[in-house]
Amino acid sequence: MISDACYVRLPISARVLCPHLDLSNLSGADFRMVQLHQAVLSLLLSPFSQQPFRALDSSSSAGGKSVAIIGAGSAGLAALKTFLDLPRETRGDWDIVLFEQRRDVGGIWLPDPHPAAPPNLPETPLYPQLRTNTPVPAMTYPGFLFPPNTPLFPQHDRIKQYHEDYASHFNLFPHIRFNHSVTYHSVRGAGEAAQGAIAKPEISHFTHSEVVFVDGTVLADVDTVLLGTGYELRMPFLERGHALQVDRSAHSNTTYTQGLVTNTRYLFPVHRHIFSLCPNHPVDALAFIGLPLYVSNCPSDIAQSLYAAHVIANPGILPSRKALLKELALEEERLRSLGLDPYHIGHRILPRDNGTQWDYQDKLVADLKQQGAIPEDGKPFVEKWRREPRPCLRRGWKRVESLGTEAEWLDGVESEGDWAGMMNRLNRWQCDWEEERGEVYPQELV
């Protein structure tokens, strides 16, 4: 199954950040990478904070760097907006480009115009009658809403249009190159200068600081890679480069000590579902944005990106690799004590004594505040309205549709507060109706 991921590659003093997309079928592309010494992100219009973050130290970040972001799905667009949103004094004249294999933005929400016949796979798992199972307010980038009168659980074309609107509103299209694909062949580490390579069109070999292509061209000063993931954690582009091992029976971090491993459900060792703790490269060299499942992608992508960006900007805010590995082992043991096997649940954020997806996002941002990486504003990252449980909401909207009263419920709903209020009223309306009728629904059907 293809997830909506995006990959960003950066070079020699750069570090890796990765949003969501399946790279398993990407092939040859033409793009550049450069080192990224410092990155400081703003909160992408989040009500959490409208002010830009304080630059940690931009003294080493001067001059013509380039950032390649791969994949124009939810995470890729968020990453592109984030980098373009950096203060000018931080990013200077960086060349920031997003490369998308297909013809438009949207990732998995972009239909395949010519779906392949089985056993071949289409470009996306999207099917004609697909509609969301998540209310649209919960799917939004913080501060950027769906237009008024959008159905609460719409057809897929509305989600595709939302991504297009986001890219258009923030003038992202000039920074996107469509119909570009990428083949990733190898990741090698040279001390504290991890080297990530992207093919153009095919890699011949590596030197200490260069990638040499079969056509004789050379890409110099390549350092880091931003990656995205599919639902089955297989990354052939990393596997071919021996940067990732696949062992479906893997069930312990102690089994492997020298590499990054996936059992196709769980990628390890990884700090907080983001940073690779593989000893072959610096802790801040390879980050994954989009690993968590059972989350609302857009806000989760932003929280992860904030965390990754500030660690990339100032690796000193993290303790040692040894300490992070110990933290990971303790977290895995804690999950086991709750009856949850981390190697089976993988990167699912389950609301069962494991905290919620909102707790996860809040902690990422709270830790940055504690380290002084971003300003303390006294507010959690996740808005209160996103946290409120609404167990009857989806069934309520289905009843609204059956009654043909969608327009009445959506009338005047424009702001986040309006959406939250409407969802609360609808949830209460449906719950009361079910209670009066004595109807009870299992939790898994909520």
N, C-alpha and C positions, 0 to 999 in steps of 0.2 A: 504494500500500500504506500502511496506517495504522500509524504507530509509536506506542508507548505513551508519549505525551509530556504535559507539563503546562506551563501558562503562568502566570507570576505577574506582576502589574503593580504597580508601586509609583510614588509621585509625586515632587513637586519636589525635594527633596534626596535622594530615593530613588535607588537604582540597580537595574539589572535582573538578575535571575537566572532561568534557565529550565530546567525539567525536561521529559521526553519525552511527545507527543500530536499528532494531526493537527488543525489548526485550520481546515482548508480549508472545512469545512461548518458552522462554528459560526455561530449567529445569535442576535440580541438577548438581553441579560441584564441583570440588575439587581444591581449591586454597587458598592462604594466602593473608592477607592484613597487612600493617603496617603503622605507623604514618610517615607523611612526614612534617617535620618542615620547610624546606627551599627547594625551587626549582628555579633554574635559567636556562633559556633555551637559546640556541643559535638560529640563524635564519635558521637552516636547509638548508644551502648552498644558501640562498637567496642572489642575487646580492646586496640587500639592505645593508647587512653588513656581512662580512666574519669573523669578530672577535667575540670571545665569549663575552657574556654579563658579566658585572660586578656583582659579587656575592654581594647581599645586606647584608647578615649576615649569614654565615654558621656555626656560633658557636654552634647552637643548633641542627645541622643536622647530627651529627656524628652517625656512627654505624649502624648496620644491619637492615635497614628498608626494607620493601618489597612493591612493587607497582604491582597491578594486573590491567591489561588493558583487557577489554572484547570486542571482535569483531575485526576482521582483515580486515575491509573495509578501505576506504580512510582515514577516521579520525583515526581509530585505528592504522594504520601503521604510520601515522604522529605523533600520540602521543607516540608510542613506540620509533620511531627515536628520537623524542624530548627528552625523558627521558634518553635514552642512550647517547645522545649528551651533557648531562650535564657535566661540568668540573668534573674531578675525585675528586678534593678536596671538591666538593659540594655533590656529590652522594656517595662517599666512596664505601662501599661494598653493596650498595642496591641490593636487589633481584628484578629485573624487568622482569615480565613475561606477555605475552599477551595470553589470552585464547579465542579460536575461536570455536564456536559450530560446524562448518562445517569442511570440509576436507582440505580447502586451503584458501589462501588469496583472496581478491577481493570483499567481501561483496555482494552487489546486482549484481555485474558483474560476479559472479561465477555461472554458470548454475546449475540448479537442474537436476541431472542425471535421476531422476524418478519423473517427475512432477505429482502432485496429480490431480485427477479428481474432477471437481466441485461437491459439493460446498466446498470441502477442498481446502486450499490455498497451493500453491507451496512454496518452500523455498525463492524464489525471484520473483519479477514481470518481470524478464527478459524473452523475447520471442525470438524465433530463428532468426528472421530477424531484430532485433533491431540494430539501428545504432545511433550514437550520433547526437544531434541537436546543439552541441557546438563545435567549432573548437578545435582540440586537443591542440594547444598551450595554449589556455585559460584554459585548464583543468589540467595543470601541477602543480606539486609541484615546487615552485620557485627553479630554477637552475637545475632541473632534467627533461630532455626533452624526448619526444617520439623518437624512432630511426628514422634515415633518411628514406625517402620513405614511411612513414606512411601516408595513405590517410587523407585529411584534416577533413573529417567527416567519420570516419571508422565504421566498424562493431564492435559489443560489445566485440568480442574475443580479439581485440587489446587493449581495455581498461583493460580487465582482465590481459593480458600479461604485461601491463605497471605496474600494482600493483605488480605483481610477480617480475618483473625486479627491481622495487624499493626495495622490501624486500631483494632480492638477492644482489643487489649492496651494500647495507648498512649492510649486514650480519645480518638481522633481524630474519631469520628463526630459529636460535638456541634459540631465546627467545620466540618462539611461541609454544603453545601447542594446537594442533588441536583436534577436537572431544570432546571438553569440553563445557558443557552448565551450565547455572547459574539460580538459582531461587532467587529472591530478595523478602524478606518478610516484612521488617520494617525499618523505620528510626526514631530514637528517639533522642531527644536532652537532654543533661545534662549540663545546663549552657552553657559554651563556649566550651564544648567537645561534638560536635554532633557525634552520633554513627550511622554508617551505617553497615548493616549486609548482608553478602552473604552466602547462604546456602551450606552445605556440608554433607549430601545431603538434609537434612530438618531441619529447626530450631525448637527447642523445646521452648526455652524462653530466655529472656535477663536478665542479672544482670546489675549493674551500669556500668561495664566496659568490660563485656564478652558476647559472644554469645554462648549459649549451644545448641548443636545439639541433635537430637533424638537418635543418636548412642552413646551419652555420651561424645563425644569429645567436646573440648572447644576452641574457638578462642578468644584470649585476645587482649586488646588494639585496638579495632576497632573504627575508628572515622569517616571516610569520604567516599563518593561515587562519582565516575565520571560517568555521564550518557550520553546516546545518545537517539535520538528521531526518530519516524516515521513521515510520512507526516500528518497523523491524530494524533494529540497530545494526545494519550492515552498511559498510562504507567501502565499496570496492576500490575507490581511488586511494584510500588509505591502506587497505589491505595489500594492494599491489606494490605499494611502496614500503611494505613491512612495518608501517607505523601503527598498525592495528592488527591484533590477532583475533580470530574467531574460534570460540570454544563453547559450544552449546551446553556443555556440562559444567562450566565454570560456576563455582558457588562460594569462592573465598578470595579475598584480596591477597592472602598469603600464598596462593598458588602461583601467582605471577609477581615478580618483583622488578622486572626490567622493561615492561611495556604496557601499552594501552590495550585493553581486552574488552570484547563484547560477547555475551552469550546470546545475543540477538534481542534480549529484553533489557539488559543493564550494561551500561558502559562504565568501566572502572579502570583505575582509580580516578575519580573526578570530584573536585571540591564543589560542594553545593550545586551539583548538576550543571556546573559551568566550566571550571578550569581543570584541564588535564594535569594530573600529578605524576605522569610518566617521567622517570628520571632522565630521559634522553633529551629533554629540553627544559628551559626555565618554566617555572610555575605559571608565569603570566604570558607564555608564548602561544598557547592553544586554548581557546575558549569556545564553548558550544552555547549558542542561544537557541532555545526551543526544545531542549530535551524533556522538560516536564510535560506529563500528560495529565488529563483531567483538569485542565486549567483554561482560563480565558486567555487566548494567545496574545492579543495585542498588549494588554497591561502587563502580562508576565514577561513578554519580550522586552518591554521598556525597562522593567525593574532589573532584569538580568543584564541588559545592555549597560545600564548605569553602573552596576556593580563591576562588570568586566572593564568598562572604560576607565573607571577610577583606579582599578588595580593596575591596568596597563599604564596609566599615567604615573602611578606611584606604587610600584610593587612592594614598597616598604610597609604598606598598610596591612599586608598579610604576614602571618608568622612563617616560620620555616616550613619547607616541604615535609620534614619529619613530623612537625606538630600538626600539619594539615592531614597527613596520613593517619595519625593517631585520632584526630577528630572524626575522620571518616569511619574508622574502625569502631569507635564508640557509638556513632550514630547507627551503624549497621547492627551493632549489638542491641541497642535500644529498640530498634524495630523488631528484632527477633524476640525480645522480651514481651512484646505486644502481640506476638503471634503472626508477625508479618515478615516474610522472607524477602530481604532487599533484592536478592538476585532473581526473584520471581516477579515482584511488583515493579521492579525496575525504577523508572523515573516518574511513576505515578504519584501524584500528591493526593493521598487519600485522607478524607476528613474523619479519621478514626484514631484519636490519641496521637496522631502524627501531625497535628496542626492542619490548617487549611491552606489552600493555594494563596489566600490573602495573607496568612501569617508568614508564609514563605517570602512573599514579595516585600512585606513590611520589614522583615528582618534584614533582608539584603540592603534596603535603603537605610534602615536604622543603624546598621553597622557602619555604613559610610558616614553618617552624621557623627557617630561616636568617635570615629577616626579624624573628624574634622575635614573630610574630603568634600562634603557638601554642607550647606548651612542648616542649622537646626531651626526649624520653624514651628516646632511643637505639635506637628500634625503627623498622623500616619500616612504612608504613601497611598494606601488603598482607601478610597472614599467609603463612608459608612453605608451608602445606599447599595454599593456593590456587594457588601457582606450579608445583607438581610436575606434570610431564607424565605423562599416563596414556593412551597411544595406543590401548590395547586395551580401554579401559573400557566403551565403549558396546557393542561386540561381545560383551564378556563378560557384560553384563547381559542381552542378548538370549538368550545361551545359558542363563543362569540361569533366565530366564522359560520357555524351552523345556523345561527340566528340572523346572520347578515348584518350585524351591528358594529362592524369594525370601525366605520367612520365615526360613530358616536364616541367610542372609547379613545380614538386617536385625536379627536378634535381638541385643538389648543395645546397639544403636546409638542413642545419644542426644546426646552432646556433639559439638562440632566435631572434637575429637580422635578420637572413635569413628568419625565419618563418614570422616575422612581415612584412618584405619587400614583401614577396610573397603574403601574405594576402592583403596588401595594393594594389598591382598591380592587383590582381584578383578582388578585390572589385571595383576598378576604371574601369577595363575592362568590368565588368558586368553592372555597373551603366551607363556607356556610351552607351552600347548596348541597354539597356532598354530605355534610353532617346531618342536615335535615332528612336526607334520603337514606341515611345509615350506610353510605358507601365508604368502604375502606380500601385503600390502595397500598400494595407492598412498596417498601422504600425504593426498590430498584425500578419501579415503574413511575416514580415521581418525576 
